Amino acid sequence: MAYDFDLFVIGAGSGGVRAARFAAGFGARVAVAESRYLGGTCVNVGCVPKKLLVYGAHYAEDFEQARGYGWTPGEAQFDWATLVANKDREIQRLNGIYRKLLVDSGVTLLEGHARLTDAHGVEVDGQRYSAEHILVATGGWPVVPDIPGREHAITSNEAFHLPALPERVLVVGGGYIAVEFASIFHGVGAKTTLLYRRELFLRGFDGAVREHLRDEMTKRGIDLQFNADITRIDRQADGSLLATLKDGRSLEADCVFYATGRRPMLDDLGLEDIGIELDERGSIRVDELYRSSVPSILAIGDVTGKVQLTPVALAEGMAVARRLFKPEQSRPVDYRLIPTAVFSLPNIGTVGMTEEQAREAGHQVSIFESRFRPMKLTMTDSQERSLMKLVVDADSDRVLGCHMVGPEAGEILQGLAVALKAGATKQMFDETLGIHPTAAEEFVTMRTPVQR
């Protein structure tokens, strides 16, 4: 059968664009349909604008710390509208780059909502197309729990476009988005409270990392309330919000920000009409080749409910393009040792096993930790401390995990991720000369295991 396209991609986010560009580069006829914005969550309402806001939030500390180095800055004033406008301009620039990447690759870009009609058919705004392969890469969408007054809450989607900075913010959630936005709102001057329904945030991260970040965020003045959850939100006569907690307390705020999870964005795609199976969490069920229960329809990225990180979606998009159109270069995505950064203030960087995971997996472990005040802060009043940690298999000497809380943690951990991927041992770390004076050299100068 002759098809209009060899590959039809639904969703122009990171994974979809990567698959489309490289498939076209391999000679395939490719189309991409996008109904919202080019670049997906990461570029528009995720990693990129979030990190720009984190940079903005850190300047308050930079101005204060400059005094220790002889600078006498004037009275600093922050304008939320300026930050948002400049952020928007940068995102528009990136949207244009994504458009150019697709068009220059020879991809047909269709800006409209796509819906599956059958195993090889897609309809976009009334126009029907056929394709040998269809790739669903529509990403995720934030979820607000179904409580009374949920319409008064916002998510990360809306936070990037707030017309004014709220004076009082309640951040609800315990994942990386929650701690990042709590850091952002506090850093730019809002009175910030973070509520989490469990004992401690960042479940799944190393215990020492979680506790260290808790202590540092508390030092900064962020109100952390654990074992706390909201049962309803009411709009008061003066326009402010009143959040009622499960323990009966009430908290007033000008903004309630939810970061309690995301769902696959599969609305009105027609999956149910053609028999595509979903898993128990509502994600598209795929095999190791990213094929759904309808083999001609594939899915990658957040819609599959696997590792929800932009670099993972990029790798999956590349894997699909290679397998379909350049099989001699095909190789599976390696989901082991995925490095991760959390752009809280201070930052987190991590790769490999946590101490808890290593012990649960049966490893006899040696733990090396260093906690110190960064050199940059020694001439300031800041009492911030950094944490660096290595989890080592005591039998093989192989480094199983590296973890850091402190300035530029993500930048430092990226290099260590290469070392762990290569199978580095603790001896190799010890024999590596440090770059002095840096924080990063702590990872190659830790000699004595900590006692547990």
N, C-alpha and C positions, 0 to 999 in steps of 0.2 A: 504493500500500500504506500502511496506517496503522501507524505505529511508536509504541512506548511513549514514546520521546524523540526530540527533534530532534538532540541531541548527547549522546553518552555519553563521558565522560572517564575514562580509566584512569590514576590517579595524581593525588594532591592535593598536588603540589609547587608551586613558584612558577608555572611555566608552565601547568599544568593548572588551578589555581585561578583564575588570571587569565582563561583562556579560558572557564571555566565561569561565572564571575561576570558577565562582560560579555555572553556569549551570552544568559544569563538576563535580563540587563538590557535586551537588545534584543528580548525577547519569546519566546525559544526555550524549549522544555521540555528541561531539562538534568539529567543525573545524573552524579555523580562517585563512583567506587569507589576506596577506599584501604585497603590491608591492613596498613600499618605505622604511619605517623604523619602527621598533618596538617602541611603546610608543607614536606614533603620534606627533601632533604639540607640545603639552606641553613639552614633554621630549626632543625633537630634535630641534625645532625652535620656542619655545614659553616660557612658564613660567619658566622652570628650567634654560636653558642657559641665559635667560634674567636676572634672578635674580643674577646669578653668575657675569654677566657683571655689574649689579648695584652695587654689593659688590665691584668689582674692581674699579668702578668709584668713590666710596666714599672715597677711601684711600687718595686722594689728600687733602681732607679736614681734614682727621684724622692726617696726618703728620703735617699740619699747626697748628691744634689745640693742638697737643702734646706739643708745645712750652710753652703754658700757664701752663703746669703741670711740667715744669722743664726739659723736654727732649730737647736735641739739636740734631735733626736728621740730617744726612748727606743730601747731595743734592739728592732728589728723582728722579729717572729716570723710565719712563714707557715704556714697550715694548708690543705693541699690539699682536705681534706674539706669545709671551709667554702666554698671557691671552687666546688667541684663542686655542692654542695647549692644554693647561691644561683643558680648557672647553671641548674640543673634547674628551679628555681622560675620563673625568667624564661622558659624554654622552654615550660613548661606554660602560662604566661600567653599566650604567642604561639600555642600550639596552640588555646587557647580563642578567640582572636581570629580565627584562620583558620576555625574551626568556625562562628562567628557570621557571618563574612562570607559564607560559602556559604549557610547557612540563611536569613539575612536577604535574600539575593538570590533566594530561591525555588528554589535548587538542591536536588535530592534527593541526600542523602549516604548512601552504602552502604559500611559499614565491613567489608570482606571482600576476598578475593582474586578478581580478575576474570580471566576467560579468554575469548578470542575463540572463537566457535563457527562463525561464517560472516561474510560481508561486512557484515552488518547485525545480528549477534547477539553477545551477551555473556552469560556465565554467572557469577554471583557466589554462591558458597557454595550451589550447587544450584538457585538461582533464575535463570530465563532472562529476558532483556530484549532488546528490539529497538530499534534507533536508525538514523535516516537517515545520520548521520555518527558515526564513532567516532574519538576522539583518544587516541593512546598518548603519555603523558607521564610515564613511570615512572623517569626519571633514570638515574643511574649507580651503580656499586658498586666499591669499591676492590679491587685485585687484588694478591695476594702471589705472587711467582714460585714455580714448582714445584720447590723445592729440599728436600733432606732436612731435617726439623725445621721446616718452614714453619708447622706448627700451634702453634709456640711464639711466633710473631710476632703483633703486633697491627697494626691500621690506624687511620685516623682514627675509624672507627666506634666502636672500643673505647676509644680514648684519652680521649674525653670522659667516660668512666664508670669510669676506673681508681679502685679503692677507696683507693689510697695512691699517693703520689708515688714513683716509682722513684729510687733513688740514682744509678744509672748508666744512661744511655739511649743506644742506637745508633739514629740516624735514617738510613734508607736511601732515597735518592732525590735528584733534582736539580731538581724542579719547585717551584712556589710552595708547595705543601702541606708539602714537606720543609723548606724554609727557615723557614716560619712556625712549624712545630712544634719545630724545633731552637731557635728563638728563645724559644718558650714554655717548653720544658723547662729550658733554661739559665736563663731569667729567674726561674723560681720555685725554683731551687736545685739542679737535677739536674746531675751531671757529664755533659755532652752531647758526643757525637761524631756528625758527619754524614759519611756515606759516599756517594760518587757515582762511578759507573763511568766517567764521561768527565772531560775536562780541567777543566771549570768548569761550575757549575750555572746554572740559568735559561736554558737554550738557547732562542733566539728573542727574548730581551730584548736591549736595546742593550749592546754590549760594555763601554762605560764604566760602565754601571749594574751589570753582573755583577761587574766587577772591584772597583768601589767597595764593593758589599755584601760581597764576600769579605773585603776588608780590614777593614771595620767589624765583621763578625762575629768575625774573628780577634782584633781588639783586645779584644772583650768576653770572650774566653776560650773560645769554642766551638772544638772540635777539628775542623777541616775536613780530610777526607782524600779527595782526588780520585784518579781512576784506581784506585778500590778497590771491590770487590764481595764479597758473601758467597756462599760455596758451600754451607754447611750450618750449622745451628744445633742445638746439643745442650743438654739440660737437665742440669746438674751435680747432684751429691749434695746440695749445700747449697741447692739451689733456684735458683741463679743460672744465667745462660745463657752459653754459650761459642760465639761466632761465628767460624767458620773462613773466612778470606779467600782469594781466588784466588791471592794471592802467597804463601800458606802461613802467614801470620801468624794469630794467634788473639787475639780481643778478648773480655774478660768484660763482661757487662752484666746488669742486672736487668730490662731491657725492650728489645726490638728492635722498632722502629716502622717499618713499610714505607709509603712514599708513592711508589710506582713506577708509578702509572697507575690508571686506572679503566676499567671496561667497561660497556656498556649493560646496564641491569637488565631483561632480557627473559625471565627464567626463568618457565617454565610459563604463558606467555601464549597459546600455541596458534598462534603466527605461522606455523610450518611447516605446520600443518594446512590453512591457507587460502591458502598460496602467497605470502606477503609476502616480498619479496626483501630480503636483507641485503647490505651491501657487504663488502669484504675485511676490514674490522675488526670485523665483527659488528654494525654499526649498521644501523638501518632506512634503506633507500635512499628518499629523497623527492625530489620535484620542487620547483620554485620556489614552489608553492602548498602545500607540506608534505604532498602526497598520496603515499601509498605505491604499490606496484605494484597494490594493490587500491584504486581511487580513493575509495571511501567510507571508507577507514581512513587517518587522517592521523597524523603524528607530529611532535613538537617537542621542543626541549631536548636534553639529553645523549644521549638514545637515538638521535639522528640523527648523532652524531659530529661536529657542526660546532663552533661556538664554545661552549665549556662554561662559561658565565657566567650567573648568575641574571638580570641585566637583559636578556640576550639571550633567555632562555626567556620572560620576561615579555613582551617585544616580540613574539615569535613567537605566544604565546597570544593577544595582542590582535589580531594580524594575522589569525589564523584566525577569531576571533569576528566581526570586522568583515567579512571576505570572505563568510562564510556567512550572516550574519544582518543586516548593515548595509552592503551593498556600496557604497552611495554614499559611505561614509567609508573604504573600503578603500584601503590603500597598502602597498607592500612594505617589509619591514624593510631598513634600510640598514646593511650590515655593515662599512662603512668607518669608520675613526676611532673604534673602540670603546675607550673609556678603561678602564684596568685598574689595580687596586691590589694590591700584595702586602703583607700585614701582618706582614712580618718586622720585626725590630728592628735597625736603623731601617727605616721603611716605604719602599716603592717606589710611585711613581705614574707612569703612562706613558700617552701617547695618540699615535697616529700612527706614522709610520715610524721605525725605528731608523736609525742612520747606515749600518749594513751594508745594510739593505733599500733605502735610498735610492740608494746607490751601485750596487747590483745592478740597480735599475730604470733606471739610466742617467742619474740626476740629477747635475748638477754641484752639489756641496753646499758650503755654508759652515757650519761648526760653531762654536757658541758654548757655552762652559762656564763655570760658576762653582763653585768648591769653597771652602768656608768653614766656620768653626766657628760653630754657631748662637749667637746673642746670649745666649740663656738659659744657655748653658754657660760663658760667659766668666768667671764668678765661681765656677766649680767646677773640680774636678780632671779632669773628663771631657775627653778629647781627640777625641770624636766629631766628624766633619766631614760636611757635607751636600754633595750634588752636584746641580746643576741644569744642564740641557743642552737646547739648541735645535738642531734639524736644519733647515736652510733651503735651499730651492732657489735657487742663486746666480743663475739666469737670470730667474726670475719674482719672486723675493723672498718667495715664499709659504713659510710655516712648515709643514714636513712632519711634524715630530715634536717633542714635548715630553717630557722625562724628568726624574725627580727621585728622589733617595734622601735621606731625611731625615724629621724629625718632621712628621706630618700631611701626608705627600706626597699621599695620596689626596684629602684635602679641597682641597688647592691645585689639583691637576690637574683636578678636576671642572670648575672654572670655565674653565680653559684649553681643555678639550675643546669648550666652546661656541665659543670663539674660532676654533679650528681648523675646526670644522664650518662656520663662517661664512666661511672662506677667508682668515683673517687673514694679513697679510704681516709681515715683520720690522719694516718701517717703522711699522706700526700698533702693534706691541709697543713700539718705541722712543718713539713719541709718546704712549703711555699713561703717565699719572703713577703713580708707585708709592705704596703706603701705607707710610709710614715711622714707626718702624722695624719691618719685618717681613722674614721670609725670602722671602715670595712676591714682594716687589718686585725681587728679583734677576732674575726673568724679564723685567722691562721695563727693566733697566739694563745688560744685557750689550751692549757696543758693539764689541768687538774679537774677530774670529774667532780660534780657536785654530789653531796651525800643526800640520799633519800631516806 
